[in-house]
Amino acid sequence: MHVILTTSNGSGPFGNAEFETEAVFGLERVNGKWLVATAPWQLTICPVPAAKP
C-alpha cells in the first residue's frame, strides 16, 4: 500500500516547516485479516542492541 508521510519540524517564522515523502507498507492476509508485514523506515522501531557480556 502506497502512502504519503508528512513530517513537521515545529513552527518557524513562516509557519510549520513540513515535507512529504511517499512510502510503502507491505501487507499480508492472514486468516482473512490484513496485517502489516513491513513498514516504512520512518515508522520502524530500532531494536535495543544486545548487551555485551
N, C-alpha and C positions, 0 to 999 in steps of 0.2 A: 504494500500500500504506500503510495507516494503522499507525502505531507509537506507542508511549509512550516518551518520553525521560525519564530520571531524572537530575537534576543534584544532585550532592552538593557541599556547601561546607565539607568538613572537619568536624572534631569540635568540639562546643561543650559547655557544661556539662550539657546534657540529651541528649547523643548527636549523631549526624550531622544537620546541617540539610540536608534534601533536599526537592525538589519534582518533580512530574511534569507534563509537558505532552504534548499529542497533536500529532503531526507527520505529514507525508505525504512519502513517496518517490514520485517519478514513474519508472515502469519502461517500457522499450521492448523489444520482442522483435526481435532482430537475428540472422539466420542460425540460428534455433532456440534462441538463448540469451537470457536476460533480462539486460539491462544497466540500470544506474541512469542515468536521464536527468536527473533533478533531485533534490536532497537538501534537507532542512530547513536553514534558515539557520544553525542551531547547528552544523551539521557541514560547512559550506562553508568554503573557504579563501579569504581575501581576496587578490586579485591584488596583486602589487607595483606601486605606482604608477610610471608611466613617468617616466624621468629627463628633466628639462628641459635643453635644450641651453644 
